[in-house]
Amino acid sequence: MPETVIHPSAVVEEGAQLGQGVRVGPFCHVGPEVVLGDGVELKSHVVVNGRTSVGAETVIFPFAVIGEIPQDLKFRGEKTRLEIGARNRIREHVTMNAGTEGGGGVTRVGDDGLFMAGCHVAHDAQVGNRVILVNNAALAGHCVLEDDVIVGGLSGVHQWVRIGRGAIIGAVTMVTNDVIPYGLVQAPRGKLDGLNLVGLKRRGVARADITALRAAFQMLAQGEGAFADRAGKLGAETQSDYVREIVDFILGDSDRHYLTPG
């Protein structure tokens, strides 16, 4: 592991913990309660503040502001945290805020994510692994994004919304309700239009599982009874782990309604 390098113009406050091989570029500011893992790189003009930990080999690009206080008028200065995993790419002008006491106190971001220029991750959001937020996408407070979610550019996700694993949100979409795993959502006021078939194929999901998912989606869209009733019936019949994941998601606890097939 190479040695840690701090540019002379950077400010690293006393108390900050820097791992091996950290690089802090020109005009960066690192607060006194920040922990930077091994190999983290701050390009230049990066602010990392608050009780923030950044996982190994994460790279943060110029003018990103990471770990500042929430954009929540209920926040009263309580000690809360931001936890970022390993090998993330956090591009220019991205903002990620610490949590709030009322929301559990922690904003979490997993591993291997890509957060393109201008994205926002609000207080108490829980973001999984391999998540991609395209330019200027914004997550409101308390959102949950499971693994392998993609949110298109200029899209917004309403507070408390859950987006299931492998779902994709099209560009310029407002998501106001929960999205089932592997769902495809698009249109200005987000509509569940199908499944993320391209993403499933890229991940090597077996043809039989994709066929089962397509049949399950049709049943959810056109079956008899309420949406939750259709999901319950589907759960009693399916032998696919992927379909079971959708059923468990629908029947799980939620603070929002669901986007249902059109």
N, C-alpha and C positions, 0 to 999 in steps of 0.2 A: 504494500500500500504506500503510495507517495506521501510526502510530508504535507501537512496543512499549510495553506498559503492564504494570507490575509492582505489584501491590497492596502497600501498606506492611507488611502482616503476613506476606507471603510471604518465604521464604528461597531465594535463588538463589545458590548457592555460587560462589566465584571459580573460573574455568575453564570454566563452562558456556557454551555457545554458543547464542545466541538469534537467530533470523532476524528479518526485518522483519515488523512487525505482530503479533508474538506477544503474547498476553494471559495473564498469570499471576495467577489470582484469589487471594482471601483464604486464608491459612494453607496455601498450597502449599509443597512443598519440592522443589527441583531440585538434583540432585547435581552435583559438579564436572566430571564427564566426559560430561554429557548434552548432546546436540545437538537443539535444537528448530527445525524448518524454518519457513519463512515462514507466517504466519497460524495457527500452532498456538494453540489455546486450552486452558488448564487452568482448569476452572470454579472449584473451591475444594477445599481439603483433599485435593489430589492429591499423591502422592509419585511422582517420577520419579527413579530412581537408577541407579547403575552406568554401564557403557559402553553407553548407550542412545541411539539416534537415532529421532526421530519426524518423519515426513514432513509436508509442507506441508498446512495446512488441516485437520489432524486435530484433533478435539475430544475431550477427556478429561473425564469428569464426576466429581462429588465422590466421594472416598474410594477411588478406584482407586489401585492400587499397581503401578507399572510399572518393570520392570528390576531388581527385587531378586534376590537370589541364589536358585539353584534349591532346590527341596524334594527334595534328593537327598543322602543321607548320604555318598556318594562324593565330593562336592564339597569341595575343599580350598582354596578361595579363589583359584583360577586366574583369570586375566583372560579373561573371556568377554563376549559381547555380546547385545544385543537390538536388532533392526532392524525398525522399523514404517514402513510406507509412507504414502502420501498419502491424505487425505480419509477417514480412518477415523472411526467414531463408537464410542467406548469408554465404555460407560455405568458407572453407579455400582457400586462394589465389585468391579470386574474386576481380576484379577491376571494379569500376564504376566511370566514369569521369564526371566532370561538363560540362555545355554547352558551346557554343561559341556565340559570338555576331551575326555572320552571320546565325546561325541556330536557333535563337530565344532566346538563352541565358539560357535555362533550360533543363536539362535532368530529366525525370520523371519516377519513378517506382511506380506502384500501391501497393495494399494491398495483403497480403497472398501469396506472391510468394516464390518459392524455387529456389535458385541460387546455383547449386552444384559446387564443387571444380573446380577452375581454369577458371570460366566463366568471360566474359568481356562484359560490357555494355558501349558503346562509347558515345561520346558527342552528345547531342541533341536528343538521342533516347527517344521514348515515349512508355513505357511498361505498359500494363494494369494490371488488377487484376488476381490473381491465375495463373500467368504465371510460367512455369517451364523451366529453362535452365539446361540441363544435363551437366555433366562434360566437361569442356573445350569448350563449345559452345561460339561463339563470335558474338556480334551484332556490326556492323559498325555504323558510324555516321548517324544520322537522320532517323534511322529505326523506324517504328511504329509496335508494336505488340499489337493487341487487346486482350481482356480478354480470359482466358482459353487456351492460346496457349502453346504448348509443342515443344521445340527445342531439338532434340536428341544430344547425345554426339559427340564432335569433328566436329560439324557442324558450318558453317559460313553463315551469312546473309549480303548481299551486302548493301552498303549505299543507303539510300532513299527507300529501299524496305518496303512495307506494308504487314503484315501477318494478315489475317482476323480472327475474333473470332472463337475459337474452332478448329483451324487448328493444324495439327501435322506434324513436320518435322522429318524424319528418321535420324538415326545416319550417320555421315560422309557424309553429304550432303552440297553442296554449293548452296545457294538460291540467284539467281541473278534477279528475277522478282517477282512481287506481287503474293500473294497466296490468293485465294478466301476463305471466311469463311468456316470452316469445311473441308477444303481440306486436303488431304494426299499427302505429297511430299517426295520422296526418290530418290536415285541414286546419284552418285558422282556429276553430274551437274543437280541438282534438277529437277525432272519430276513430274508433277501432275498426280498421279496414281489412284486417286479415292477420296473417302470421309473418314473422321475420324469416321467411324461407331462405333467403340468401345467407343470412347469418347462420342458420342451422346447417346448411350445406357446407359453408366454409369451415365450420367446427367439426365436420365429419360425422354428424348425426346420421344414424342408419336410415335407409329408405323406409323400412317398416315403421320406425318411430315417427318419421315425418308424415307418413300416410295416416298413422293413428292420430297425430296432432291435427291434421286437416279434417279428419272425420269428427274429432272432438269439437273443433271450431264450428263446423256446420251444425252440430247438435246444439251448441250453445246459442248459435244464431237463430235457429229455426225450430228447435224443440218445443214441446208443450210445457206450460207452467212458467213460474217466475224464474229469473236468471239463476238464483241460488238453488232453486229446486232442480233445474236442469243440471247444474254442477254436481249436486248430490247424487242424482241418477247416474251421471257419467262416472263418478267415483266408484259406484257400486259395480259398474260393468267393465271398467278398463283394466288392462294388464300392463299398460305402458307407464314407465316411471315418469316420462315427460308429461303425459296427460295428468298423472297423479299430482305432479307439481303444480299444475294449473288449478286443479280442484282444491288442493290444500290452500293455495293462495286465495281463491275466491271465498272459501269457507272460513278463513282465518279472521283475526281481529282487524278492523279497519276503522279509521276516523273519517273516511270519505266513501261515497258511492263508487261504483265501478263504471268504467267505459264499457259499454256492451256492444256487440256486433251490430252493424247497421242493417 
